[in-house]
Amino acid sequence: MVHDKEEETTDQPVRKKGSRKHQSVIALDMESWEQLIELFDIKEPMIPHRDEESQQNAPGVKGWYT
């Protein structure tokens, strides 16, 4: 019996046999983005915000060589 590894993962919902994921890249201007938020009554993002990167390893006023 062959198992699809994608169906075995616990962090993703199991898909029906024969279904496929589809992804798209689209361009949005700010006005369209705001209209979509209102249209779909979006209150919270689906993708969590990542932590800010530490500035300690970034170049300072003097650059990388301080």
Secondary structure, DSSP 8 states (H G I E B T S, - for coil): ----HHHH-SSS----TT-----------HHHHHHHHHHTT--S-SS-------STTS-BTTBS--
